[in-house]
Amino acid sequence: MAADMSQEEPASALKLDRTMIPKIERGVRRVDALELAELSKVLKVPLGSFLDPLPRVVSRRAEPAR
């Protein structure tokens, strides 16, 4: 989270318990699209900043396209 923001603020905005925020930060708890959009508002950062760089998607179902 932002250095000047408590974990209570985003937790309240997302209607989550404060203990969920560290789990989100560590990647233990996934965030759905609606939560991500709300989190971007609370943190005052563009939604795309969470996706830059784009995560690498790996699938075992098929060989990579060439």
N, CA and C of each residue as an Amber inpcrd file, in Angstrom:
protein
   198
   0.8340000  -1.1760000   0.0000000   0.0000000   0.0000000   0.0000000
   0.8810000   1.2430000   0.0000000   0.2500000   2.3600000  -0.2450000
   0.9710000   3.6170000  -0.2350000   1.5450000   3.8570000   1.1540000
   2.7090000   4.4730000   1.2030000   3.4160000   4.6610000   2.4670000
   2.6070000   5.4850000   3.4660000   1.7960000   6.4180000   2.9860000
   1.0410000   7.2830000   3.8940000  -0.3840000   6.7840000   4.1430000
  -0.6710000   5.5340000   3.8060000  -2.0180000   5.0010000   3.9330000
  -2.0100000   3.7770000   4.8410000  -2.9760000   3.7450000   5.7400000
  -3.1050000   2.5660000   6.5970000  -3.7850000   1.4470000   5.8150000
  -3.6970000   0.2490000   6.3250000  -4.3600000  -0.8820000   5.6800000
  -5.8650000  -0.8240000   5.8810000  -6.3100000  -0.0310000   6.8500000
  -7.7400000   0.1230000   7.1150000  -8.4660000   0.7790000   5.9420000
  -7.8430000   1.7780000   5.3130000  -8.5010000   2.5260000   4.2420000
  -8.8750000   1.6440000   3.0450000  -7.9270000   0.9400000   2.4400000
  -8.3200000   0.0780000   1.3180000  -9.2260000  -1.0700000   1.7610000
  -9.0020000  -1.5960000   2.9480000  -9.8420000  -2.6830000   3.4490000
 -11.2870000  -2.2170000   3.5650000 -11.4810000  -1.0330000   4.0960000
 -12.8220000  -0.4790000   4.2380000 -13.4720000  -0.2570000   2.8780000
 -12.7240000   0.3020000   1.9370000 -13.2530000   0.5680000   0.5980000
 -13.6410000  -0.7260000  -0.1150000 -12.8800000  -1.7840000   0.1140000
 -13.1490000  -3.0740000  -0.5270000 -14.0980000  -3.9420000   0.2950000
 -14.5160000  -3.4210000   1.4590000 -15.3880000  -4.1750000   2.3700000
 -14.7580000  -5.5110000   2.7710000 -13.4650000  -5.4220000   3.1030000
 -12.7080000  -6.5910000   3.5440000 -12.1980000  -6.3520000   4.9530000
 -11.8630000  -7.4180000   5.6300000 -11.1860000  -7.2970000   6.9090000
  -9.7670000  -6.7880000   6.6500000  -9.2510000  -5.9990000   7.5690000
  -7.9080000  -5.4270000   7.4190000  -6.8550000  -6.5030000   7.2090000
  -7.0600000  -7.6870000   7.7540000  -6.0700000  -8.7580000   7.6360000
  -5.9500000  -9.2940000   6.2050000  -6.9080000  -8.9700000   5.3450000
  -6.8470000  -9.4260000   3.9500000  -5.8410000  -8.6090000   3.1350000
  -5.5820000  -7.3710000   3.5210000  -4.7000000  -6.4890000   2.7460000
  -3.2770000  -7.0460000   2.6580000  -2.6670000  -7.4750000   3.7660000
  -1.3220000  -8.0760000   3.6270000  -1.3220000  -9.3250000   2.7490000
  -2.4110000 -10.0740000   2.7710000  -2.5060000 -11.2700000   1.9310000
  -2.5590000 -10.8820000   0.4580000  -3.2520000  -9.7990000   0.1580000
  -3.2960000  -9.2970000  -1.2150000  -1.9060000  -8.8110000  -1.6200000
  -1.2490000  -8.0780000  -0.7290000   0.0940000  -7.5590000  -1.0200000
   1.0840000  -8.6830000  -1.3140000   0.9710000  -9.7880000  -0.5940000
   1.8920000 -10.9200000  -0.7770000   1.4770000 -11.8320000  -1.9210000
   0.2850000 -11.6190000  -2.4700000  -0.1870000 -12.4710000  -3.5520000
  -0.8260000 -13.7580000  -3.0820000  -1.1200000 -13.8530000  -1.7910000
  -1.7570000 -15.0460000  -1.2330000  -3.2420000 -15.0460000  -1.5640000
  -3.8530000 -13.8610000  -1.5480000  -5.2770000 -13.7300000  -1.8750000
  -5.4050000 -13.0270000  -3.2170000  -6.1580000 -13.6250000  -4.1050000
  -6.3890000 -13.0160000  -5.4150000  -7.4160000 -11.8970000  -5.2940000
  -7.3250000 -10.9580000  -6.2200000  -8.2340000  -9.8210000  -6.2520000
  -9.0590000  -9.9280000  -7.5300000 -10.3840000  -9.8230000  -7.4010000
 -11.2030000  -9.8850000  -8.6130000 -11.2090000  -8.5200000  -9.3090000
 -11.7840000  -8.4650000 -10.4860000 -11.7440000  -7.2550000 -11.3080000
 -12.4090000  -6.0690000 -10.6190000 -13.5270000  -6.2810000  -9.9510000
 -14.2110000  -5.1830000  -9.2710000 -13.3800000  -4.6500000  -8.1090000
 -12.7570000  -5.5550000  -7.3540000 -11.8900000  -5.1340000  -6.2560000
 -10.6850000  -4.3670000  -6.7850000 -10.1330000  -4.8220000  -7.8920000
  -8.9740000  -4.1530000  -8.4830000  -9.3330000  -2.7390000  -8.9200000
 -10.5070000  -2.5770000  -9.5250000 -10.9570000  -1.2470000  -9.9460000
 -11.1360000  -0.3370000  -8.7360000 -11.7240000  -0.8450000  -7.6770000
 -11.9200000  -0.0370000  -6.4640000 -10.5840000   0.2840000  -5.8070000
  -9.6810000  -0.6630000  -5.8110000  -8.3590000  -0.4520000  -5.2320000
  -7.6020000   0.6440000  -5.9790000  -7.7400000   0.6840000  -7.2940000
  -7.0690000   1.7360000  -8.0670000  -7.6080000   3.1090000  -7.6970000
  -8.9100000   3.1960000  -7.4100000  -9.5040000   4.4780000  -6.9800000
  -8.9650000   4.8950000  -5.6170000  -8.9460000   3.9410000  -4.6850000
  -8.5010000   4.2300000  -3.3200000  -7.0430000   4.6690000  -3.3110000
  -6.2080000   3.9830000  -4.0950000  -4.7760000   4.3000000  -4.1430000
  -4.4570000   5.4610000  -5.0800000  -5.4790000   5.8960000  -5.8550000
  -5.3150000   7.0040000  -6.8020000  -4.2220000   6.7150000  -7.8290000
  -4.2890000   5.5070000  -8.3770000  -3.3730000   5.1020000  -9.4440000
  -4.2010000   4.5580000 -10.5980000  -3.7120000   4.6820000 -11.8210000
  -4.4580000   4.1360000 -12.9570000  -4.5890000   2.6130000 -12.8440000
  -5.7310000   2.1060000 -13.2660000  -5.9730000   0.6690000 -13.2170000
  -4.8840000  -0.1000000 -13.9610000  -4.4240000   0.4410000 -15.0820000
  -3.3880000  -0.2090000 -15.8720000  -2.0650000  -0.3640000 -15.1500000
  -1.8320000   0.4390000 -14.1160000  -0.5510000   0.3360000 -13.3970000
  -0.3940000  -1.0110000 -12.7030000  -1.5130000  -1.6860000 -12.4350000
  -1.4340000  -3.0100000 -11.8240000  -1.0550000  -4.0720000 -12.8490000
  -1.1820000  -3.7320000 -14.1140000  -0.9520000  -4.7050000 -15.1770000
   0.2730000  -4.3870000 -16.0170000   1.0890000  -3.4780000 -15.5610000
   2.2590000  -3.0680000 -16.3270000   3.5070000  -3.4560000 -15.5670000
   4.3160000  -4.3520000 -16.0130000   4.1980000  -5.0800000 -17.2610000
   3.1160000  -6.1510000 -17.1450000   2.5900000  -6.5460000 -18.2760000
   1.5640000  -7.5790000 -18.2860000   2.1340000  -8.8820000 -17.7450000
   1.3470000  -9.5870000 -16.9410000   1.8420000 -10.8690000 -16.4250000
   1.9980000 -11.8850000 -17.5550000   2.9950000 -12.7200000 -17.4350000
   3.2150000 -13.7680000 -18.4230000   2.2250000 -14.8960000 -18.1530000
   1.4940000 -15.2770000 -19.1540000   0.5130000 -16.3420000 -19.0060000
   1.1310000 -17.6160000 -19.5500000   1.1180000 -18.6320000 -18.7330000
   1.6900000 -19.9070000 -19.1300000   0.5810000 -20.9480000 -19.0770000
   0.4610000 -21.7000000 -20.1460000  -0.5470000 -22.7460000 -20.1990000
   0.1170000 -24.0520000 -20.5930000  -0.2870000 -25.0910000 -19.9500000
   0.2300000 -26.4100000 -20.3030000  -0.6690000 -27.1150000 -21.2900000
  -1.7700000 -26.4500000 -21.6730000  -2.7240000 -27.0770000 -22.5770000
  -2.2240000 -27.1340000 -24.0130000  -1.4310000 -26.1740000 -24.4120000
  -0.9970000 -26.1150000 -25.8050000   0.4090000 -25.5420000 -25.8840000
   1.0660000 -25.8310000 -26.9730000   2.3780000 -25.2630000 -27.2280000
   2.2230000 -23.7780000 -27.5290000   3.2140000 -22.9610000 -27.2070000
   3.1370000 -21.5300000 -27.5240000   3.0190000 -21.3160000 -29.0380000
   2.2290000 -20.3030000 -29.4020000   2.0760000 -19.9500000 -30.8220000
   3.3870000 -19.4050000 -31.3350000   3.6980000 -19.7130000 -32.5770000
   4.9620000 -19.2410000 -33.1680000   4.6980000 -18.3040000 -34.2940000
